[in-house]
Amino acid sequence: MRTAAVIGTGLIGTSAALALAGRGVVVHLVDHDAERVRTATALGAGTEEPPEGPVDLAIVAVPPARVAGALAGAMEAGLARGYLDVASVKGGPRRELEALGLDLSGYIGTHPMAGKERSGPLAASADLFEGRPWVLTPTPDTDTEVLNLALELVALCRAVPVVMDADAHDRAVALVSHTPQLVSSMVAARLREADETAVRLCGQGIRDVTRIAASDPRMWVDILSANPGPVAEVLAAIAADLDETVRALRSLESAETAERREGASGIEDVLRRGNAGRARVPGKHGAAPAAYEVVAVLISDRPGELARIFADAGRAGVNIEDVRIEHATGQQAGLVQLMVEPAAVTVLSASLRERGWSVRP
């Protein structure tokens, strides 16, 4: 691939453009918002200049409701040899394109499973897709050349290709992406009118659960409007679980021993099912889940402290698999939780103590 056009310079489009431009592809940027194009251009994502002829690949990175129109316009203009979109819903846009009577042999629907709670070109980064699944939804009509161009895009963005049926994809993302957004928002909404004393007690658990609740509501209305049925089905199942959990909690309030025992059993059941589901979430780089141990270190809120602790871990010959930071309320300090292989806990703890760190048991 030597040339590409990116239609839509938001987070995903600009990130893809940055990745391609960084690997020598000439990228032409298109957006109805001229300011966003200028911003993406200033970031090094490509050029505002239109291509002199058809590019190798056109990447449509607009909200699901606008995908069909943008693709139709690009195809009619002969913008590229191949076309794909990166919307988070796949079945609906393809059916819209079919209804327009377009030749879809030169098109493939795709969806990179990556994003942030922030949107727009300023949130973009060339490494956004590295190691992340990138779903491809070819059909028997898809040209081999277009499929190869899509695979080349995925490789240049250093993502991992996953081939799926479009409707199966939409059911899957309803479970693993769209419903979590709504659940996170609903939990966060409970904080809106909460007493200030309660809010000040927020710890890492509530921060983890509500992180994605900071996402742009307008963007999510677009996404959910394109996939309402599958999301509603998952939420209905969760609602049934909530009803059962509420009943179990009410039973725990009972004066009857048998009813309390039944309530405890109901709560344990939902927690254990949660354990089983969480254990299926892929681990690092999509590999099988791994069990890591935590080394907790007290850290001051000063510039360079995180870099110093990572450097000291490196000197100990220990790889940090993951990290979490829990900030202390009202203090310029926090607790850094370093996730490491179980065999590395003793070595890392001893090494950090030798270098003056306060390691918590």
Secondary structure, 3 states (H helix, E strand, C coil): CCEEEEECCCHHHHHHHHHHHCCCCEEEEECCCHHHHHHHHHCCCCECCCCCCCEEEEEECCCHHHHHHHHHHHHHCCCEEEEEECCCCCHHHHHHHHHCCCCHHHEEEEEECCCCCCCCHHHCCCCCCCCCEEEEECCCCCCHHHHHHHHHHHHHCCCEEEECCHHHHHHHHHHHHHHHHHHHHHHHHCCCCCCHHHHCCCCHHHHHHHHHHHCCHHHHHHHHHCCHHHHHHHHHHHHHHHHHHHHHHHHHCCCCHHHHHHHHHHHHHHHHHHHHHHCCCCCHHHCCCCCCEEEEEEEECCCCHHHHHHHHHHHCCCCCCEEEEEECCCCCEEEEEEEECHHHHHHHHHHHHHCCCEEEC
